Amino acid sequence: MIIKAKPLPAAIIKATGHFITWLFRRRFNKMVINGIPIKDNHSYLLMCNHFSFWDGFWAGYLALHAIHKQQELKGFYIMVLKKQMQINPWLKYFGCFSISPGTTTVSESLNYAAELLDNPGNLVLIFPQGNLESNHVRDIVMKDGIKTIIPRIKGNCQLIWSSNLIEYFESLKPSVYFHLLDAGTNHDFNFEDFNQKINAHHKEAIKKQFRFTED
């Protein structure tokens, strides 16, 4: 059985988002969003590279400042490993639901994610790599779950990728750069094309970020 989300009232979630914004302004030098147009009357599947403890918090910042400012969000959900939710049961109150790779409950988790995305205004966050990897990797290798979730979505869902990169440059504090990509919708999804698009975008984001040297 999966652990489903039981989010706190929207006002509390929103207040938490503003607290995170305040925290980031103290902890980080800059938070730079290279945004995209957000589609009206859609749900949103937000996907990011996965390389740090901060990833979920950064995604919350993105949801508030890059998506919610254009189209009002009604729900924010995060797919999290079940063992993490068992250690931190409070996560379900902030929109987290579980997945347990290699078990019979995987399909239930993927179906639950697709059901959430059937509803316009809902956002679901996943990390398609499935594991922590350096933000400097040049090839994003995605797990198969993404191929299962998207075809099961019945409504209109915008697919959004963000390549998140950190740099210090002149500051003692790190800066975070969010390079967003409109990766289409669930209705025109093809995994191979989608994977190529994500990887081309990620490599281009790295080139923009720092002086590029060929392997």
Stockholm file with secondary structure:
# STOCKHOLM 1.0

chainA/1-215         MIIKAKPLPAAIIKATGHFITWLFRRRFNKMVINGIPIKDNHSYLLMCNHFSFWDGFWAGYLALHAIHKQQELKGFYIMVLKKQMQINPWLKYFGCFSISPGTTTVSESLNYAAELLDNPGNLVLIFPQGNLESNHVRDIVMKDGIKTIIPRIKGNCQLIWSSNLIEYFESLKPSVYFHLLDAGTNHDFNFEDFNQKINAHHKEAIKKQFRFTED
#=GR chainA/1-215 SS CCCCCCCCCHHHHHHHHHHHHHHHHHHCSCEEEECCCCCTTCEEEEEECCCSTTHHHHHHHHIIIIITTTSCCSEEEEEEEHHHHHHCGGGGGGTEEEECTTSTTHHHHHHHHHHHTTSTTEEEEECTTCSCCCTTCSCCCCCTHHHHHGGGCCSCEEEEEEEEEEECTTCSSCEEEEEEEEEEEGGGCCHHHHHHHHHHHHHHHHHHHSCCCCC
#=GC SS_cons         CCCCCCCCCHHHHHHHHHHHHHHHHHHCSCEEEECCCCCTTCEEEEEECCCSTTHHHHHHHHIIIIITTTSCCSEEEEEEEHHHHHHCGGGGGGTEEEECTTSTTHHHHHHHHHHHTTSTTEEEEECTTCSCCCTTCSCCCCCTHHHHHGGGCCSCEEEEEEEEEEECTTCSSCEEEEEEEEEEEGGGCCHHHHHHHHHHHHHHHHHHHSCCCCC
//
